[in-house]
């Protein structure tokens, strides 16, 4: 049962001798040089948020911390939201540090053997969010991979929990550091972290800020400024992509009457109606498209769209 599985993970392993199958012995790998930021992460029992820009940086960060922790005869708990990444992380770590994989798909015998191995000697303990219940006495650090991902929450089974909150409580009780890896850290974790590091994100491209008010005062119309048109033309001429990011959907963000100034509202929730290619629709309640030919307030046919949307930008 679900309760039995949780109890199996939470209860301390009994002090008995058990034969655990170990992987084939390999030649000792060369001693790895520990990056300078790892010492800062492990120096104090607090949270560190690290920004990663690619998968290679994730694997290197996890490996660097795991090697540093096991050298101190401590274990490291590595959580990842994706089951497919468990085996990938294990493959990256196993040539360098002892690894223990915890997976709910294990049968009871192999799962209990993994539990014993996790409690018996220093190792990298790798699992999905359910492994957040593991806290062996020799635990020295916790790593949360892809810390922004919603799959770290348990919504579909009891007990419902967030692996990030659970490991934060564990780290606080054991006075150990916690490393959160993410390309887009959550604001609450970014604000509360004692350290924030960037593991080599690519340099930001050059940017230009254009004042649309000056653009309109010069007699121009619309949102496609001369600077934007030149940038798009230059990108296409050099066979590069041009990405236009806009924060409103549809053709027009709201519809107003030119005669009385009223804004067309949804008859259900009274939110502003927006124009889409398939018709006028409410973004607030998601109602079906409604026909709108005249102003609901004064019945004037002179309606105009304001706040252009992404479909309108594409048409332009």
SVG drawing of the C-alpha trace seen along z (x, -y; Angstrom):
<svg xmlns="http://www.w3.org/2000/svg" viewBox="-28 -64 72 76">
<polyline fill="none" stroke="black" stroke-width="0.4" points="0.0,0.0 1.0,-3.6 1.3,-3.9 3.5,-0.8 5.8,-2.2 6.2,-5.4 6.8,-3.6 9.5,-1.5 11.3,-4.6 10.9,-6.5 11.6,-3.9 15.4,-3.4 16.9,-0.3 17.5,2.5 21.1,3.2 21.4,6.6 23.9,8.0 22.5,8.3 24.1,9.3 23.6,6.5 24.4,7.1 27.2,4.6 28.1,3.5 31.1,4.9 34.4,3.5 35.9,0.8 39.3,-0.7 39.6,-3.7 38.9,-6.9 41.4,-9.8 40.9,-12.2 38.6,-15.0 39.3,-18.6 36.5,-20.1 35.1,-23.4 35.7,-26.4 31.9,-27.1 31.4,-23.6 33.3,-24.6 31.1,-27.6 27.9,-25.4 29.1,-22.9 30.6,-25.4 27.3,-26.2 24.0,-24.5 21.9,-26.7 20.3,-26.8 22.1,-27.6 20.3,-28.2 22.4,-27.4 21.3,-28.5 22.0,-25.9 21.6,-26.5 22.1,-22.9 22.0,-19.3 25.8,-19.0 26.0,-21.7 23.4,-19.7 25.4,-16.5 28.7,-18.2 27.2,-20.1 25.6,-16.9 28.9,-15.0 31.1,-17.7 29.0,-17.9 28.6,-14.1 32.4,-13.6 33.1,-16.3 30.5,-14.9 31.6,-11.2 35.2,-12.3 34.0,-13.5 32.5,-10.0 29.0,-11.5 26.1,-10.6 24.3,-13.0 20.6,-12.7 19.8,-13.6 16.2,-14.1 15.0,-14.6 11.4,-15.0 11.8,-12.7 12.2,-8.9 14.1,-8.8 16.8,-11.1 17.4,-8.7 19.3,-6.2 21.1,-9.0 22.4,-10.5 23.3,-7.1 25.4,-6.4 27.2,-9.7 28.0,-9.2 28.6,-5.4 32.2,-5.5 33.2,-8.0 31.1,-7.5 29.0,-4.6 25.5,-5.0 22.1,-3.7 19.0,-4.0 15.6,-4.2 12.6,-3.6 9.0,-2.9 9.0,-0.3 11.5,1.9 10.1,5.0 10.0,5.2 13.2,7.2 15.4,5.0 13.9,1.9 14.8,3.0 18.3,3.9 18.7,0.4 17.5,-1.0 20.2,1.0 22.8,-0.1 21.8,-3.7 22.2,-3.4 25.3,-1.2 28.0,-3.4 28.4,-6.8 26.9,-7.0 24.9,-9.1 21.3,-8.2 19.3,-8.9 15.6,-8.9 12.4,-10.8 10.3,-12.9 9.5,-9.9 13.1,-9.6 12.6,-12.9 11.6,-10.7 15.1,-9.2 17.3,-10.7 20.2,-8.4 22.3,-9.4 25.3,-10.1 23.5,-12.4 25.7,-15.4 23.9,-17.3 20.8,-17.3 20.5,-18.2 17.2,-19.0 17.5,-18.7 15.2,-20.8 13.9,-22.4 11.3,-24.5 9.4,-21.5 5.8,-20.8 6.4,-17.0 8.3,-17.5 4.8,-17.7 2.7,-14.7 -0.9,-15.5 -2.3,-12.1 -1.6,-9.9 -1.5,-10.2 0.3,-11.5 0.4,-14.7 3.7,-16.5 6.2,-18.8 9.6,-17.2 11.2,-20.7 9.5,-21.6 10.2,-18.1 13.9,-18.3 14.1,-21.9 12.8,-20.5 15.3,-17.6 18.2,-19.9 17.2,-22.2 17.0,-19.4 20.3,-17.8 22.1,-21.1 23.2,-20.2 23.4,-22.3 20.9,-22.0 21.6,-22.8 18.7,-23.6 19.5,-23.3 17.2,-25.1 17.4,-27.1 14.5,-29.3 14.6,-29.3 11.3,-29.9 11.1,-33.4 10.5,-32.2 13.6,-30.0 15.7,-32.6 14.8,-35.2 15.5,-32.9 18.7,-31.3 21.9,-32.2 23.9,-31.9 23.0,-32.3 25.5,-31.2 25.4,-31.0 27.0,-27.8 28.0,-29.4 24.9,-30.6 25.6,-31.9 26.1,-35.7 23.0,-37.8 22.5,-39.1 22.7,-42.9 19.4,-44.6 17.8,-47.9 15.0,-49.6 12.6,-51.6 10.2,-54.2 6.9,-53.6 5.7,-57.1 8.4,-58.7 7.6,-56.3 4.0,-57.5 4.8,-61.2 6.8,-61.0 3.7,-60.2 4.2,-56.4 1.5,-53.9 1.4,-50.4 4.0,-48.4 6.4,-47.5 9.0,-50.2 11.8,-50.9 14.3,-49.4 12.3,-46.2 11.8,-46.0 15.6,-46.4 16.4,-43.8 14.0,-41.3 15.3,-42.0 18.9,-41.6 18.2,-38.3 16.4,-36.8 19.2,-38.1 21.8,-36.2 19.5,-33.1 18.8,-33.4 15.5,-33.2 13.6,-36.2 11.4,-35.7 8.8,-38.2 7.5,-37.9 4.2,-39.5 2.2,-39.2 -1.3,-39.2 -3.2,-36.5 -5.6,-37.0 -6.0,-39.9 -7.1,-42.6 -6.8,-42.7 -10.1,-44.7 -12.9,-46.1 -14.2,-49.7 -16.9,-51.8 -15.8,-55.0 -19.0,-56.8 -19.5,-56.2 -16.1,-54.7 -17.6,-51.6 -15.5,-48.4 -17.3,-45.2 -17.6,-42.8 -18.4,-39.2 -22.0,-38.6 -21.0,-35.8 -18.1,-37.1 -18.0,-40.8 -14.4,-40.5 -13.2,-42.3 -13.8,-40.6 -10.9,-40.0 -11.0,-39.5 -9.6,-36.2 -9.5,-35.0 -12.5,-32.7 -14.5,-35.5 -14.9,-37.5 -14.0,-35.6 -13.5,-36.1 -10.0,-35.3 -11.2,-35.4 -13.8,-32.6 -12.9,-31.0 -16.4,-31.3 -17.2,-30.3 -16.8,-33.0 -19.8,-35.4 -21.0,-37.5 -20.5,-41.2 -21.5,-43.7 -22.7,-46.7 -21.8,-48.3 -23.7,-46.6 -24.2,-50.0 -25.3,-52.4 -25.7,-49.9 -23.3,-51.9 -21.7,-49.9 -18.5,-51.9 -16.3,-49.4 -12.5,-49.5 -9.9,-47.1 -7.3,-48.1 -4.1,-46.4 -3.0,-44.3 -2.5,-40.6 -0.1,-38.0 -2.5,-37.1 -2.7,-40.8 1.1,-41.1 1.3,-38.1 -1.1,-39.8 0.9,-43.0"/>
</svg>
